[in-house]
Amino acid sequence: MRRFLLPSHTRLLRCVLLALVLSAALSQAPLSEDAQRALQQAQAAASQALATYPSQSVDRPLWQEALRFGEQAQRLAPDSPEPYRFLAEAYAQVQLFERAWQAWTGYLERGGGLDNLARQNLVRLGSDLGYSRYSGGQYREAAEYLQRVVDLDPSQEAAKSQLAQSYLQLGRPERALELYQQ
């Protein structure tokens, strides 16, 4: 599976990217004081994890702390997109790709907007999950991921091709033909 997030050349760059994502998410709408505090603690733990560990893993204590606080913020503000965006980015960092996808979906369902970095990350994530499902013979799931990718970025030719192959496997050649013609 391809690496989901943009390659980072230094820990500092990863910290800056995560801080930018989090500051954009936090500026959308005010959260309760408790949810805001939990999200800030999650951000601090994630930033410290990125600066501390040479490789990121859910088994690392700082990531466990970051995820715990992020999930707490989500429970405290279940209708706010901000905790979902944090969790989407954090889950992706520790390679919990299915959870990252679910968090991105929750973020979008709650009115969260996609900046360029978020859109790129979501396209990569959906492509990876779609290709993985296709390889495992899960064509319906593959089509769901890949359709979202194509909706987000119609220029993704590889995703279109894999989506068409998924539709062929599902017995929908007319849909596959439409994609090939595009």
Secondary structure as GFF3:
##gff-version 3
##sequence-region A 1 182
A	DSSP	alpha_helix	11	26	.	.	.	ID=ss1
A	DSSP	alpha_helix	33	52	.	.	.	ID=ss2
A	DSSP	alpha_helix	61	76	.	.	.	ID=ss3
A	DSSP	alpha_helix	81	93	.	.	.	ID=ss4
A	DSSP	alpha_helix	97	109	.	.	.	ID=ss5
A	DSSP	alpha_helix	116	135	.	.	.	ID=ss6
A	DSSP	alpha_helix	139	152	.	.	.	ID=ss7
A	DSSP	alpha_helix	157	169	.	.	.	ID=ss8
A	DSSP	alpha_helix	173	181	.	.	.	ID=ss9
###
